[in-house]
Amino acid sequence: MSTEADVASPKTYPLATWRLLWSELALMLGKWRNRIGMLVLALVPIMITVGMYQQGYMDVIGGLTNGLAVPLLALIAESAMFLPLALAMLSGDSIAGEASQGTLRYLLSVPVGRTRLLLVKFASLMIGAMIGVLIVLVVGGVLGVVFFGAGPSATLSGGQISFSETLARLLLAGAYTCLMLWAVAAIGLFFSTLVDHPMAVTVGVMVVVVLMWICLSVPQLDWLHPWLLTNKMQAFTDVMRAPIYVDEMRTGALVALGYIAVFGSAAWARFTSRDITS
């Protein structure tokens, strides 16, 4: 079994790292469970499109009047639970899944070392989060434009913006959501270094997310609210204000980066000192 000190020459690091990342992504996208999860993510904007089309109107969320209302509504609906659940499941597979299958010792034999392996695992989770958000935005955007057109959008503050500007703001909302999901992934990666069962990681992460949402509904815990990841998880709706209201998103981004730093460091400390037996 390799350690940080007995890996191959540093010249082999980049190639081995990229190969390992590619392998991780291929494994992630090749699992039928994950494919079904991506299908579920795509179903939400489909259902929203059908519902809005049957109702025959587009004046929702403050008068947004073109098809890009669909991906924005879908992102609001999925950012609370579905997308975090997807990251929780992927996190369970990252370290705990390898341990449960007995392949973790084999992975540590490649010339990357534990730190690089952990970084590759987190990078794959980050890419997985981006894929999930893109599925929501692309499916919702295409269906929205096809059924409701590509005209100008009314902002939440009054006035209108062009379709291209609406699209740029929607991408900003997607980027913000990815950052929130990366924080969820950091929590999951840490949990994954503690146990050998991926389902335990998934359940643990979702318990944390649900508890955060519950805490937000308890006025007596208002002192805790600013530190909860879910407090600003849906602040991306401010991109539809004129001008864009960035204060809430800036605060949420800082909190998310804090979670990534804390839980990422905890995952590194645990994984690099862990006795790998499987």
Helices and strands as residue ranges (DSSP letters): G 10-12, H 13-30, H 32-55, H 69-79, H 82-94, H 96-101, H 104-107, H 113-148, E 153-154, E 160-161, H 163-194, H 198-216, G 219-221, G 225-227, G 229-232, G 235-240, H 247-273
